[in-house]
């Protein structure tokens, strides 16, 4: 297939490290350039991707022949840029949070469908080595029927955090935590949430409890100020429990300047005796699956060409937005909220 000509809006941390290297490393994509008006970031683009151009606007990118675009800008701009791109006939990858609220998410999905373009939320954490390991062991029945799913994105970096551009910890970490829970255990019928307000006015130390339609419970934590970081996952089923402490390192590799084209086996994690399955008969170590962020953009490009489904369905972003909005309302009111009712 002819490579899909794809551009990028924004060259901050996410655009520079999460999108540009993966787009440029995918044979199915042709990285045509970046929309940014920052002189400093234009210099970075020219240095790090010499064949990519710099554009002043989405309109200029489209006029240069782009077929698709990836949006990696502050959270409050995602919906407006996604909708502008769809209106220009561009297929779109939108970083998380996909939208600040469910109505905006629904409008974007409906507009993309009306314009006949591919729209895919950038839920790259579905292809983390740790989560792929969880999915594999749940899908093959090793744990039996899953009763409780515990998931954490916790760090001690109180001066970093998502800030205004990320919309707070609930929308930032929460977008991935909720998406993974929905992928693993399906729809949610009720949401309970807690959060602490940081000095910046944004939320942190987030805890969200989801009651899934199938009877399972998800407990999700997100924090930038946790001294004692908990295990990445603990999953309990009728036949055993899985504990994964080793976190995925694809982000660290990209920030260090590596990409799937420069590493022989991308996404491979070192073995750890802390990653184990526990049953009534004892415990044994678990080998983590290979992380696969490198599969997202090839799948997106094939979808643009009509050769497969998007890596993440646009409707999934609406489901996640409904749960996050229910959590926001729950934090404000101290109540348990049904997704969809809050929006």
C-alpha positions as CSV (number, residue, x, y, z in Angstrom):
1,X,0.0,0.0,0.0
2,X,1.1,3.6,-0.6
3,X,2.2,5.2,2.7
4,X,-0.3,7.5,4.2
5,X,0.9,11.1,4.2
6,X,0.5,12.2,7.8
7,X,1.3,15.3,9.7
8,X,1.5,16.3,13.4
9,X,0.0,19.3,15.2
10,X,2.2,20.2,18.2
11,X,5.8,19.4,19.0
12,X,5.8,19.5,22.8
13,X,6.6,16.5,24.9
14,X,3.9,14.2,23.4
15,X,4.4,15.2,19.8
16,X,8.1,15.1,19.9
17,X,8.5,11.8,21.8
18,X,5.3,9.8,21.5
19,X,4.2,10.6,18.0
20,X,6.9,11.9,15.6
21,X,9.3,8.9,16.2
22,X,6.6,6.3,15.8
23,X,5.1,7.9,12.7
24,X,8.5,8.3,11.1
25,X,9.5,4.7,12.0
26,X,6.3,3.2,10.4
27,X,6.8,2.2,6.7
28,X,3.0,2.6,6.2
29,X,3.3,6.3,7.0
30,X,5.0,9.2,5.3
31,X,5.8,11.9,7.9
32,X,5.2,15.1,6.0
33,X,5.6,17.7,8.8
34,X,4.5,19.5,11.9
35,X,2.1,22.4,12.5
36,X,3.8,24.7,14.9
37,X,4.4,28.5,15.0
38,X,7.1,28.2,17.7
39,X,10.5,29.1,16.2
40,X,12.3,26.9,18.8
41,X,10.1,23.9,17.9
42,X,10.6,24.4,14.2
43,X,14.3,24.2,14.8
44,X,13.9,21.0,16.7
45,X,11.7,19.5,13.9
46,X,14.3,20.5,11.3
47,X,17.1,18.9,13.4
48,X,15.3,15.7,14.4
49,X,13.3,15.1,11.2
50,X,15.1,16.8,8.3
51,X,12.7,15.7,5.6
52,X,9.6,17.0,7.5
53,X,8.3,20.5,6.8
54,X,6.9,23.0,9.3
55,X,3.4,24.5,8.7
56,X,1.6,27.5,10.1
57,X,-1.9,25.9,10.2
58,X,-3.9,22.7,9.6
59,X,-5.1,24.3,6.4
60,X,-1.5,24.6,5.1
61,X,-0.8,21.0,6.1
62,X,-3.9,19.8,4.1
63,X,-3.0,22.0,1.1
64,X,0.5,20.3,1.1
65,X,-1.2,16.9,0.4
66,X,-1.5,15.5,3.9
67,X,-4.2,12.7,4.2
68,X,-4.1,12.5,8.0
69,X,-3.0,14.3,11.1
70,X,-2.1,13.5,14.7
71,X,-3.2,16.0,17.4
72,X,-0.8,16.4,20.3
73,X,-1.6,19.8,21.8
74,X,-2.9,21.0,25.2
75,X,-6.1,19.2,26.2
76,X,-8.4,22.2,25.8
77,X,-7.6,22.4,22.1
78,X,-8.2,18.8,21.2
79,X,-11.8,19.0,20.2
80,X,-11.5,22.1,18.1
81,X,-8.5,20.9,16.2
82,X,-9.9,17.4,15.7
83,X,-13.1,18.9,14.3
84,X,-11.2,21.3,12.0
85,X,-9.1,18.5,10.7
86,X,-12.2,16.3,10.0
87,X,-13.8,19.3,8.2
88,X,-10.7,19.5,6.0
89,X,-11.1,15.9,5.0
90,X,-8.1,14.7,7.1
91,X,-8.2,11.5,9.1
92,X,-7.3,12.1,12.7
93,X,-5.4,10.6,15.6
94,X,-6.2,12.5,18.8
95,X,-4.1,12.2,21.9
96,X,-5.7,11.9,25.3
97,X,-7.8,13.3,26.8
98,X,-9.8,13.0,23.6
99,X,-12.2,15.7,24.8
100,X,-12.9,17.6,28.0
101,X,-16.5,16.4,28.2
102,X,-18.8,13.8,26.6
103,X,-20.8,16.1,24.4
104,X,-17.6,17.4,22.7
105,X,-16.4,13.8,22.2
106,X,-19.7,12.8,20.6
107,X,-19.6,15.8,18.3
108,X,-16.2,14.9,17.0
109,X,-17.2,11.3,16.4
110,X,-20.3,12.3,14.6
111,X,-18.5,14.9,12.4
112,X,-15.8,12.4,11.4
113,X,-18.4,9.8,10.4
114,X,-20.3,12.5,8.4
115,X,-17.1,13.5,6.6
116,X,-16.1,9.8,6.0
117,X,-12.7,10.2,7.6
118,X,-10.9,7.8,10.0
119,X,-10.9,9.0,13.6
120,X,-8.9,7.1,16.3
121,X,-8.1,8.1,19.9
122,X,-4.5,7.7,20.8
123,X,-4.8,5.0,23.5
124,X,-1.3,3.7,23.1
125,X,-1.3,2.2,26.7
126,X,-3.4,-0.6,25.3
127,X,-0.1,-1.9,23.9
128,X,2.0,-1.6,27.1
129,X,3.9,-4.8,27.8
130,X,2.3,-5.0,31.3
131,X,-1.3,-4.5,30.1
132,X,-0.8,-6.9,27.1
133,X,0.3,-9.5,29.7
134,X,-2.8,-8.9,31.8
135,X,-5.1,-9.2,28.7
136,X,-3.4,-12.4,27.6
137,X,-3.8,-14.2,31.0
138,X,-7.4,-13.0,31.4
139,X,-8.4,-14.0,27.8
140,X,-6.9,-17.5,28.1
141,X,-8.7,-18.2,31.4
142,X,-5.6,-18.5,33.6
143,X,-7.1,-16.4,36.3
144,X,-10.6,-17.8,36.0
145,X,-13.5,-15.2,36.2
146,X,-12.0,-11.8,37.0
147,X,-13.6,-10.3,40.2
148,X,-11.3,-7.3,40.8
149,X,-8.9,-5.3,38.6
150,X,-6.5,-2.9,40.3
151,X,-4.5,-0.5,38.2
152,X,-2.1,2.3,39.0
153,X,-0.3,5.1,37.3
154,X,1.6,6.5,40.3
155,X,4.7,8.7,40.4
156,X,6.5,11.0,42.8
157,X,7.1,14.1,40.7
158,X,5.0,16.7,42.5
159,X,6.4,19.6,40.4
160,X,5.7,17.9,37.1
161,X,2.2,16.6,36.7
162,X,0.0,17.2,33.7
163,X,-0.6,20.9,34.5
164,X,-3.2,23.0,32.7
165,X,-2.2,21.5,29.3
166,X,-3.1,18.0,30.5
167,X,-6.3,19.0,32.3
168,X,-5.4,17.4,35.6
169,X,-4.7,13.9,36.7
170,X,-8.2,12.5,36.3
171,X,-8.2,13.4,32.6
172,X,-4.5,12.7,32.0
173,X,-3.8,9.4,33.8
174,X,-7.5,8.6,34.1
175,X,-8.0,8.5,30.4
176,X,-5.6,5.5,30.1
177,X,-6.7,3.9,33.4
178,X,-10.4,3.9,32.4
179,X,-9.8,2.9,28.8
180,X,-7.8,-0.2,29.9
181,X,-10.5,-1.1,32.4
182,X,-13.2,-0.9,29.7
183,X,-11.1,-2.9,27.3
184,X,-10.5,-5.6,29.9
185,X,-13.9,-5.8,31.6
186,X,-16.5,-4.1,29.5
187,X,-19.2,-1.4,30.2
188,X,-19.6,0.3,33.5
189,X,-22.9,0.8,35.4
190,X,-21.7,3.0,38.3
191,X,-18.7,5.2,39.2
192,X,-17.3,6.3,42.6
193,X,-14.3,8.7,42.7
194,X,-12.1,10.7,45.1
195,X,-9.4,13.3,44.4
196,X,-7.3,15.9,46.1
197,X,-7.0,19.4,44.7
198,X,-3.4,20.5,44.2
199,X,-2.1,24.0,44.9
200,X,-2.5,24.7,41.1
201,X,-6.2,24.1,41.4
202,X,-6.0,20.8,39.4
203,X,-6.9,17.4,40.8
204,X,-4.4,14.8,41.9
205,X,-4.3,11.6,44.1
206,X,-7.2,10.3,42.1
207,X,-9.0,7.1,43.0
208,X,-11.9,5.7,40.8
209,X,-14.0,2.7,41.5
210,X,-15.9,1.2,38.6
211,X,-18.7,-1.4,38.9
212,X,-18.8,-3.2,35.6
213,X,-22.0,-4.6,34.1
214,X,-20.5,-8.1,34.3
215,X,-20.1,-7.9,38.1
216,X,-16.4,-7.2,38.2
217,X,-14.9,-4.2,40.1
218,X,-12.1,-1.9,38.9
219,X,-10.0,0.1,41.4
220,X,-7.9,2.7,39.6
221,X,-5.3,5.1,41.1
222,X,-3.5,8.1,39.5
223,X,-1.0,10.3,41.3
224,X,2.0,12.5,40.8
225,X,2.7,12.8,44.5
226,X,2.8,9.2,45.8
227,X,5.9,8.4,47.8
228,X,5.2,4.7,47.9
229,X,4.3,3.6,44.4
230,X,2.1,0.5,44.3
231,X,2.2,-2.4,41.8
232,X,1.2,-1.5,38.3
233,X,-1.5,-4.2,38.3
234,X,-3.1,-6.6,40.7
235,X,-5.9,-8.8,39.1
236,X,-7.9,-11.3,41.1
237,X,-10.0,-14.0,39.6
238,X,-11.7,-17.2,40.8
239,X,-8.6,-19.3,40.0
240,X,-5.7,-17.0,40.9
241,X,-4.2,-13.5,41.2
242,X,-1.7,-11.7,39.0
243,X,0.7,-9.1,40.3
244,X,2.7,-7.0,37.9
245,X,5.2,-4.6,39.3
246,X,7.4,-4.0,36.2
247,X,6.1,-1.0,34.3
248,X,6.3,-0.6,30.5
249,X,9.5,1.2,29.3
250,X,8.5,2.2,25.8
251,X,8.2,5.8,27.0
252,X,11.6,5.8,28.5
253,X,13.1,4.4,25.2
254,X,11.5,7.1,23.1
255,X,12.6,9.9,25.4
256,X,16.1,8.5,25.3
257,X,16.0,8.9,21.5
258,X,15.3,5.3,20.5
259,X,12.5,4.2,18.2
260,X,11.3,0.9,16.7
261,X,13.6,1.3,13.8
262,X,16.7,1.6,16.0
263,X,16.1,-1.4,18.4
264,X,16.3,-5.0,17.3
265,X,13.3,-6.1,19.5
266,X,11.1,-3.2,20.4
267,X,9.2,-3.3,23.7
268,X,10.9,-6.1,25.3
269,X,11.1,-6.0,29.1
270,X,13.7,-7.5,31.5
271,X,12.4,-10.4,33.6
272,X,11.5,-9.7,37.2
273,X,10.7,-12.1,40.0
274,X,8.2,-9.6,41.3
275,X,5.8,-10.3,38.3
276,X,4.0,-13.4,39.5
277,X,0.8,-15.5,39.4
278,X,-0.5,-16.6,42.8
279,X,-2.8,-19.6,43.2
280,X,-3.8,-21.9,46.1
281,X,-0.8,-24.1,45.2
282,X,1.8,-21.3,45.4
283,X,3.2,-18.7,42.9
284,X,5.3,-18.6,39.8
285,X,6.9,-15.8,37.8
286,X,5.3,-14.4,34.7
287,X,7.1,-13.3,31.5
288,X,5.8,-10.0,30.2
289,X,4.5,-9.7,26.7
290,X,6.4,-7.5,24.2
291,X,5.2,-3.9,24.3
292,X,3.8,-2.9,20.9
293,X,3.3,0.9,20.6
294,X,4.9,0.4,17.1
295,X,1.7,-1.3,15.9
296,X,-0.6,1.7,16.4
297,X,0.4,3.9,13.4
298,X,0.7,1.0,10.9
299,X,-2.9,-0.1,11.9
300,X,-4.1,3.5,11.6
301,X,-2.6,3.9,8.2
302,X,-4.3,0.6,7.0
303,X,-7.6,1.9,8.3
304,X,-7.2,5.2,6.4
305,X,-6.6,3.0,3.3
306,X,-9.7,1.0,4.0
307,X,-7.7,-2.1,4.8
308,X,-8.8,-2.7,8.4
309,X,-10.3,-1.3,11.5
310,X,-8.7,1.7,13.4
311,X,-6.5,0.6,16.2
312,X,-8.9,2.3,18.6
313,X,-12.5,2.9,17.7
314,X,-13.8,6.5,17.9
315,X,-16.8,5.3,20.0
316,X,-14.4,4.1,22.7
317,X,-13.4,7.7,23.4
318,X,-17.1,8.5,24.1
319,X,-17.4,5.6,26.5
320,X,-14.2,6.7,28.4
321,X,-15.4,10.4,28.4
322,X,-18.7,9.3,30.0
323,X,-16.9,7.4,32.8
324,X,-14.5,10.3,33.4
325,X,-17.4,12.8,33.6
326,X,-19.2,10.6,36.0
327,X,-16.0,10.5,38.1
328,X,-15.7,14.3,38.0
329,X,-19.3,14.7,39.2
330,X,-18.7,12.1,41.8
331,X,-15.7,13.9,43.2
332,X,-17.7,17.2,43.4
333,X,-20.8,15.6,45.0
334,X,-19.4,12.7,47.0
335,X,-21.9,10.4,45.3
336,X,-21.9,7.4,43.1
337,X,-22.8,8.3,39.5
338,X,-24.1,6.3,36.5
339,X,-22.1,7.0,33.3
340,X,-24.0,8.9,30.7
341,X,-26.3,10.5,33.3
342,X,-23.7,13.0,34.3
343,X,-23.3,14.3,30.7
